Amino acid sequence: MLIGHLADTHVGANHFGVQDYPEDTIEVFREAMELLVDERPDAIIIAGDLFDRPRPENKLVIEVARILRWASSERGVPVVLAVGEHDQPPRRDSPSVCLVAEAAGDGVYAPTPGRVDSPVDVMRSMTIKAGRGYVMVLPFMRGSPEKRKRITKTLLEAAGTVARMLGGRVVLAAHIGISTATVPDDAIAEPAHLPPVDYAALGHVHRPFQDPGGGGIPPHAYPGTLVPIKVDEVGVDERGPLLVDLTGSEASITRLRVEQPRSHVVARLRVRSVRAALEELASILRGVPRKRKPTIAHLYLTIPADPALSKTPVAREVALRAGEVLGVIARIVRVYRERPRSLQPTSSAAGEVEVAEAITGDRDLAEFLVKLKEALLAGDRDEAREILDEMLSDRFDGVWARILGSSPGNKSGLGRWIR
């Protein structure tokens, strides 16, 4: 059995505010589908978040439908869709956009659980015959994390029962976070909860992740996004769908690389002057490959503690001039104001940093904690807010998860309490 695996394509995404970025998402989706279809798999699985929004623009739905119809009806490769949170409207009685996509062709499947009596019956109703094997789709559900964990565990146990009944090759498609691939607050299941299938095609985690399995845990993987959707995804070297060969005794997973329409770069600049910032950015860009479309530069700017430099106008000038002079699309991610010398950490703060590092286990977070204390003591609320925003950014998710444990909402609750 040969399976194509995509997930988190987020067609239509434009979180960077770049006018033609939705076109990037559809371009790479089309290329990924073409690469997979050329391999003649038994089925292509899209494990959730096909679209970025539950009500995408009509032109995006039409284009995706054309691609799915070409793959399924014209080239004879079945496509199985799992629903993700971005595909499902908030209202329970509203249909998922995946059901619209299902109408694109006879070989496109977006199974939904009917009114059945037991978890085993649910998973039977979510099973599709695909060439030389079967694909079981885990239903997507909303609700509190604890409720989702409980129901997911029950359905995964039922999936194991169905898999044993079916015999032959069985693949699970599921849009869930597994604890080994994401932070605790985002995890819905443990690897040991996965049923005894030949492969688990997963979605939801945006960075690529593969686990060969073993010890009763099936091989499972997240292919990752095809283009960056958020700034913390910039820097992933290879993007593309996975081709999973189950003909042997062990799953063989190969990535088919898609061509990126444009490059992305994250630049942290200290803006002593607009000219100096542009020179530093130009130096960074020399190491970035040029693509068909303009590079997006995601900028973190630090403005010196100079009353003559107003934070927002200077940041806007840097972004504007970067586009004019360097030919990039410059977007400001965050702007910091450098503190006056009177607010710089004193020598006594060095000992405090060491103590904070011993508690947190992370040097960078320890330094931010000491800076936050000093800003609060100095009565600089704006500085304190900026420091706090950085402390609660995705950069420190893993640290907070380790410190606070896996209780849902711990990090966001901490932020509200401090503010």
Buried (B, 14 or more C-beta within 10 A) or exposed (E): BBBBBBBBBBBBBBEBEBEEBBBBBBBBBBBBBBBBBEBEBBBBBBBBBBBBBBEBEEEBBEBBBEBBBBBBBEBEBBBBBBBBBBBBEEEEEEEBBBEBBBEBBEBBBBBBBEEEEEBBBBBBBBBBBBBEBBBBBBBBBEEEBEEBBEBBBBBBBBBBBBBEEBEEBBBBBBBBBBBEBBBBBBBBBBBEBBBBBBBBBBBBBBBBBBBEBEEEBBBBBBBBBBBBBBBBBEEBEEBBBBBBBBEEEEBEBEBBBBEBBBBBBBBBBBBBEBEEBBEBBEEBBEEBEEEEBBBBBBBBBBBBBEEEBEBEEBBBBBBEBBBEBBEBBBBBBBBBBBBBEEBEBEEEBEEBBEEBBEEBEBEBBBBBBBBBBBBBEBEBEEBBBBBBEBBBEEEBBEBBBBBBEBEBEBBEEBBEEEE
